[in-house]
Amino acid sequence: MTWPCRRLHHGPGPHAAASSAWTQHTVQEHIARITTEHGVQATPAELREFISLATKLAVSDCFSVLPPGAPTPEHVAHLTSLSVIAA
């Protein structure tokens, strides 16, 4: 399994996706977990900014699996990538 959107983790492991569609919040949670597990040290404000920027970068590589023009509520896992669809 792989990360959705921009690839944030190299291969299967504890951060591998359990599904092929994600919410922005789920992507953000995984980025925060990886950042913490790698021992990144910064002020709380710097960590929030880094996690926010990394989330925006990852999500920018995504597209929605919902029909064009459909609402995209935050709680609906709809973000994925071409590599996930191609698999």
C-alpha positions as CSV (number, residue, x, y, z in Angstrom):
1,M,0.0,0.0,0.0
2,T,1.1,3.6,-0.6
3,W,0.4,7.0,0.7
4,P,-2.3,8.9,-1.2
5,C,-1.3,11.9,-3.3
6,R,2.3,13.0,-2.9
7,R,4.2,10.0,-1.7
8,L,5.2,10.7,1.9
9,H,6.5,7.3,3.0
10,H,8.6,4.8,1.2
11,G,6.8,1.5,0.9
12,P,4.6,-0.5,3.3
13,G,5.0,-0.1,7.0
14,P,3.3,1.4,10.0
15,H,2.2,4.5,8.0
16,A,0.8,2.6,4.9
17,A,-2.7,3.5,3.9
18,A,-5.5,1.3,5.1
19,S,-7.6,2.6,2.2
20,S,-7.1,4.4,-1.1
21,A,-9.1,7.5,-0.3
22,W,-8.2,10.0,2.4
23,T,-9.5,13.2,4.1
24,Q,-7.2,16.2,4.4
25,H,-7.3,15.6,8.2
26,T,-6.1,12.0,7.9
27,V,-3.2,13.2,5.7
28,Q,-2.4,15.8,8.3
29,E,-2.5,13.2,11.1
30,H,0.0,11.0,9.3
31,I,2.3,13.8,8.6
32,A,2.2,14.8,12.3
33,R,2.9,11.2,13.3
34,I,5.9,10.8,11.0
35,T,7.3,14.1,12.1
36,T,7.0,13.1,15.8
37,E,8.4,9.6,15.2
38,H,11.5,11.0,13.4
39,G,12.2,13.2,16.4
40,V,11.8,16.6,14.7
41,Q,12.4,19.3,17.3
42,A,11.0,22.7,16.9
43,T,8.7,25.1,18.8
44,P,5.0,24.3,18.8
45,A,4.4,27.1,16.3
46,E,7.1,25.9,13.9
47,L,5.7,22.3,14.1
48,R,2.2,23.6,13.3
49,E,3.5,25.6,10.4
50,F,5.6,22.7,9.0
51,I,2.7,20.2,9.4
52,S,0.3,22.7,7.7
53,L,2.7,23.3,4.8
54,A,3.5,19.5,4.3
55,T,-0.3,18.8,4.4
56,K,-1.0,21.4,1.7
57,L,1.8,20.0,-0.4
58,A,0.6,16.4,-0.1
59,V,-3.0,17.4,-0.8
60,S,-2.0,19.5,-3.8
61,D,-1.0,16.3,-5.6
62,C,-4.4,14.7,-4.9
63,F,-7.7,14.6,-6.8
64,S,-11.1,13.7,-5.7
65,V,-12.8,10.4,-6.5
66,L,-16.2,12.1,-6.2
67,P,-18.0,13.2,-9.4
68,P,-17.0,16.6,-10.8
69,G,-18.9,19.4,-9.1
70,A,-19.9,17.1,-6.2
71,P,-19.6,18.6,-2.7
72,T,-16.5,17.5,-0.8
73,P,-17.3,17.5,2.9
74,E,-14.3,17.4,5.2
75,H,-15.5,14.2,6.8
76,V,-15.7,12.2,3.5
77,A,-12.6,10.4,2.4
78,H,-12.3,11.4,-1.3
79,L,-8.7,12.3,-1.9
80,T,-6.5,9.9,-3.9
81,S,-3.8,9.9,-6.5
82,L,-3.1,8.5,-10.0
83,S,-0.7,6.0,-8.6
84,V,-3.4,4.6,-6.3
85,I,-5.9,4.4,-9.2
86,A,-3.3,2.8,-11.5
87,A,-2.5,0.1,-9.0
